[in-house]
Amino acid sequence: MANESSSFSIETAESPSIVPPVLLCILGVAGNAIAVAVVCSAVKSDQWQPFYRFVCGLALTDGLGVMLAVPFAIHRYATDFEYNYSQTVCDYMAVVQMFTIIASAMIVCTMSLERFMAIVFPYVYKSIQKGSRSLVMLVCVWALSAFLSSGHLMAGRHSRLFYPDSWCFVNFVSDNSTDLVFSFLYALTGLFLLITTFVTNVILVVVMIKKKCSKSSSLTADRHGTHIILFLFSVVLLFSICILPILMNMLQHLIGIHESSPSFELLGIEMATANSVIDPWVYIIFRRETFTLIRRAYYTCTCTRMPVYSSEAKQSTDCTQPMNRENGDLNKEEA
């Protein structure tokens, strides 16, 4: 068994259910695989916009993180907690889980900053080579996330098992100065990303509302995609709800104002993993094509309910004009 495992004995409490990790694994892998397939099939190679690169990177990060770590937890649950992790497996799981959480946070923050530049500073944004830049930024995000997730191992420390000895993390309940340094670095980085992303998206929403209210810039606002802003704001909201518990739990332990609560710590890691499951479905719901389908369905229902005394010519004009205008706006956005 891994060193410094949770002191909370499984035998002294009711065993947690296997259902949550199984659902997280199935929905996480399936949802992110669908998101990657949708992005790759919906975006032409010559229109591979930076935002969609980031969405694909986010889905790959979340999907691989769930697929590489959660099966070990499922195996421990399935053996009625008789299977114990070796220290090597515990260190591996800690790196994968920490990497997935912090890399997802960085990618969401990068997506928000990319949209911020596109809307607030459009001329500067258009002058940048966006294709190569987005790939470089993704590589930098993954590299920095890998360092934050494995830094304690490179410093000669080990990861710690947490209740019910089914997940591992940097030892943020340790008295060792090295563990505390890397725990503080990880938690503060996550909190900084959360605050930056939230503030950026609030500004984006305010700017978009102003553009929508201004007739002269309404087309510009449409071109930047309301669906993208809604997607980002939804992801940030879910990210805050899912990631904040484990970050706050770490910080409370580190500054000494919170005693160990095994059940709350388990809930924190499950919520953080759930974020990787929910993200792709948010993208699928808030895609531009989904909004287009809803609008077309609305126009169709409106037209079929028009009074019978309306002239056929007027009915045809009223039904086709909004859809033609919508298709024109989409073509301009793709141009």
Buried (B, 14 or more C-beta within 10 A) or exposed (E): EBEBBBEBEBEEEEEBEBEBBBEBBBBBBBBBBBBBEBBEEEBEEEEBBBBBBBBBBBBBBBBBBBBBBBBBBBEBBBEEBEBBBEBEBBBBBBBBBBBBBBBBBBBBBBBBBBBBBBBEEEEEBEEEEBEEEBEEBBEEBBEBBBBBBBBBBEEEBBBBBBBBBBBBBBBBBBEBEBBBBBBBBBBBBBBEBBEBBBEBBEBBBEBBEEBEEEEEEEEEBBBBBBBBBBBBBBBBEBBBEBBBBBBBBBBBBBEEEBEBBBEEBBBBBBBBBBBBBBBBBBBBEBBBEEBBEEEBEEBEEEBEEEEEEEEEEEBEEBBEEBBEEBEEBBEEBEE
